[in-house]
């Protein structure tokens, strides 16, 4: 029994996480990144959004991690990309304040929720 448990844990460790993550592309010396770090970074992990999509930081000047190569055209910093199952859901380009960030992030989560809704079978009657 113990061997089966160990095998299951090892197999699961090799699987990609299915959870969403918020990828922050940032750059050293970026004043907007620094502002986000002061205003949002300390509280983000404590929010419902932060628990649903933990923050992952990526240096825009470094080689792109293999699991993020499909995210293209990231030019400005910061750029926040909501990703689930390796697919980009949407992005926020720039940071001009907390209201801007939270509002746009809510829009991204709404888009994610719409994408996760089951689609009716062809020819099925619409749900009421």
Buried (B, 14 or more C-beta within 10 A) or exposed (E): EEEEEEEEEEEEEEEEEEEBBBBBBBBEEBEBBBBBBEBBBEEBEEEEBBEBBBBBEBEBEEEBEEBBEEBEEBEEBBBBBBBBEEEBBBBBBBBEEEEEBEEBBEEBBEEBEEEEEEEEEEEEEEEE
